[in-house]
């Protein structure tokens, strides 16, 4: 896959690091693994949701830290030393008149600069007793930014299970959509990711947590909808894949499925209506 490239194409070596859930400060582990993967050739390394403090809504919220605290400084130093970009999840303490806590994704470039910090917008809480009790949802999706020439959008866990966030990132030009999660639903990893990739004609990568109720199976799917990387369902694992949006195979699937040329947004206005309006129509 991707053996034939077009002039100027610059594939991105993407690495997913799937870990078990560990409570406490995991900065040392992140720095160690980030350096190891960079020395193995990775250019962008992705860790799971809330990897810095561990997933557990109340516990993680209590350990929330500012985006640019000591952990950020240590991780960015590794990025500079090893010339590698990283995305990691953490519980963020957001300063304000009334401080809030968010489930956030930090993206640091190989120059050690913050590319963006995204706050999870769709908090998983079907029983109104979990994430929404301890965290505040983000108010907007993150902008699409470049990593070594590849246009990248980001999401966190439950965001992926809604079709609209990924579509919005694609409409901004995303060629790769990266998500991190603490997901227990194998259906998402085995099927939803493939659909998101094909319907948006983009790579979709998801770095999950494993064991203790989490299903692992971190994966990368190509624009064809086919998995090009699949990790273990049972143990910590990592893997690297070459992301090449301009490969011959990807160009072919895009030409055969011109979804974006034939979209009819005027027919989709119900998608953007407020929840109250939609609810009144159902009554």
Buried (B, 14 or more C-beta within 10 A) or exposed (E): EBEEBEEEBEBBBBBBBBBBBBEEBBBEBBBEBBBBBBEEEBBBBBBBBBBBBBBBBEBBBEBBBBBEBEBBEEBBEBBBBBEBBBBBBBBBBBEEEEEBBBBBBBBBBBEBEEBBBBBBBBBBBEEEEBBBEBBBBBEEBBEBBEBBEBBBBBBBBBBBBEBEBBBBBBBBEBBBBBBBBBBBBEEBBBEBBBBBBBBBBBBBBBBBBBBEEBBBBBBBBBBBBEBBBBBBBEEBBBBBBBBBBBBEBBBEBBEEBEEEEEEEEEEEEEEEEEEEEEEEEEE
